[in-house]
Amino acid sequence: MCMTDPISDMLTRIRNASIIMRESVDVPSSRVKKAILKILKEDGFIKDFKEVAIDNKQSMIRVYLKYGPLKQQIINRIERTSKSSRRVYKKVEEIERVLGGIGTAIYSTSKGIVGDKECRKLKVGGELLCIVS
């Protein structure tokens, strides 16, 4: 299957699995996706992720979703901002907090894929990949 935007596909799978309260979800593996998932884990939006071999031809990343003590969703909003049809770039001065610091924005910068807090700390801007809150 040909996929035009693999990051958007991963975010949609996570969003849909979170809505129906799944324990985990599998997404096709890539380095960019692993970097995004690492930031989501550090910020407390997912429990964990690991690479699993489904077939001999392709490996998948199993993402373990996180819920509150009363089964509330931790991820309320997860959306792809920069798309193949419309790229969104932000300078370091334009990087704002998401919901006053509760959420996170993930950027692709010259220093790698980092969250909004790390962007401000490193004083770099970049392409806004997605927003999670």
N, C-alpha and C positions, 0 to 999 in steps of 0.2 A: 504494500500500500504506500503510495506516495503522499508525503505529508509536507505541506508548505511551511508550517510554523510549528516545530516540535515543542518549543517552550510553551506556547499557548495550549497545545494538546496536553502537556503535563499539568498545567494549572487547571484546566478544565476537568481532568480526571480527579485531581485532588479535591476540587470544589464539589463535584458530583458525589464522590465517596464520602465526603464530610457531611453532606446534606442527608444521606441515607444512613449515616452512623456506621460506616464500615470500619473494621479494625485496621485494615491495610489496603493499599492499592499498588498495582504494578505499572511502571512506566518504562519505555525503552531507555536504555542507558546511553549517556553521553557525559563528557567532562563538564559542559556548561550546566547541565541539569544537576549534576552532583554538587557543583559550587553553589547553585541556588538553594538546594536542599540543605546544604551545610549551614547557610545563613538562616534558613527557616528553623533549623534545629537549635542553633545558638540563641535565637530570639524567642524560643519556646512555643513555636506554632505547631511543630510536629514532635513526636517522641523520638523517632530514630529512622534511619534508612540503611539498607544494605543491598549489595549487588548479589543477585541470584541468577543461576543459569536455568532458564526455562527450556530452551532447545540448544543444540550444538551450534546453531548459526547465530543466535543473538542472545545477549545477556540483558536482563531487566533489573531495574532498581525497585525494590519493595519499600514503599513508604508507609511507616506506621503512624497513623493519625492519633492526635491527642484530643481528649475531651475533658471538660470540667468535672468536678465531683458529682454533680447531678446530671451528668451526660449533656452539658451544654457544649455547643460548638466553640472551639478556640478560634478557628478561622471563620470570621463573619463575612469578610470580603477579600477575594483574591482575584485580581484582574491584570491582564496584560495591557500595558500602556503603549509601549513602542511596538509597532507592527511592521510588517514588511511593506505595507502600503503607506505608512506614515511613521517615520522615525522621530522620536522625541529625545532631544539632548538638553541637558541642564548644566549651566556653569555652577561652580562651587557656591557662589553667592545666591543662586536660585534654589538650592536644595533646602527644602522645608521639612519640618517634622510631620509625620503622618499621625493624625489624631493626638497631637500634643506629645508624641513620643511613644504612644501605646502600640501603634502599627509600625511597619517598616517599609521602606522603598528599596528596591534592589537595582543597582546600577552596574553597567559594564564600563569599566574605566581602563586607563592605561596601566593601572596597578592590579588589574584582574577584576573579578566580579565581587563586589562588596556591597554592604548595606549602607543606608544613608548616614548613620552615625560614623562609620568608618570613613566615608567620603569627606565628611566635615573635618575629621581628625587628620586625614592625609592631605586635605586641601586640594582635592581633585574633583572634577566634574565628569560627566559621561552620559551614556545612553541609558535612559530610564527604562528598565526591562519590565518591572511589575511592582504593584503595590499590594501589600498584605496587611489586613487589620482584623 
